[in-house]
Amino acid sequence: MRRPLAISLVLLIAVVVPVTAGASHKPGHAPGGGEALTVAAKPNPIVYGGTVAIAGKLSGASNVGKNVILESDPFPYDAFSNVGNVSTGPGGNYSFTDDPGVNTRYRVRQGNLMSPVVTVLVRIRLGLRVSDRTPDAGERVRFFGRACPEHVGALVRIQRRAPGRWITVAWTRTKDATRCASYSRRVRVFRDGRYRAVVAGHDDHARGISRTRFLDVD
């Protein structure tokens, strides 16, 4: 009486197992464990005006001398387009360089094989200058600089380094300027400290972080 039940379980397992195995396929890998195409971006994020290296590897048989196409999709991420092509070198390795002006998605293609998508963030380039690096205690120091590309009205935070964290001591907003936006804020300082400026990001750019400035207060 139990044999029909055992046969039914075996048939159920035979049906379920192939479906589960098929669901594990990921972009960049061919079905059956054949060729695979990887992609990575360094550095990421980059600062506006900088370049990024897009590199990876084509694995599988006969992976040298294959044409690999780089595709990009800048913000607002509406369509990929070809931006370059190279031939794979020894070991199936390839590399590109690009200078995206906004946050951009990249992928590479070799024949019918497509890599996963990698998103490169582009930070706003933010400068920071101070009116006096050796102020007297209690003196108001002017913190100012430029933010490129221009984002008028963006929030800029002036921050001082504290143990293990940055503390916002003042804030302002960017204003229209030639080619880039500018900002300026006076802050009263009372002791030595390391300062930086941070500008808020937008959909098309990641937040910008300036170099630090050390104030030696007399």
Sequence and secondary structure as in RCSB ss.txt:
>XXXX:A:sequence
MRRPLAISLVLLIAVVVPVTAGASHKPGHAPGGGEALTVAAKPNPIVYGGTVAIAGKLSGASNVGKNVILESDPF
PYDAFSNVGNVSTGPGGNYSFTDDPGVNTRYRVRQGNLMSPVVTVLVRIRLGLRVSDRTPDAGERVRFFGRACPE
HVGALVRIQRRAPGRWITVAWTRTKDATRCASYSRRVRVFRDGRYRAVVAGHDDHARGISRTRFLDVD
>XXXX:A:secstr
  HHHHHHHHHHHHHHHHHHHHTT  TTB TTT  EE  EEESSSEETT  EEEEEEEESTT SS EEEEEEEET
TT   EEEEEEE  GGGEEEEEE  SS EEEEEEETTEE   EEE EE EE  EES SS  TT EEEEEEEEES 
 TT EEEEEEEETTEEEEEEEEE B  SSSEEEEEEEE  S EEEEEEE   SSSB EE   EEE   
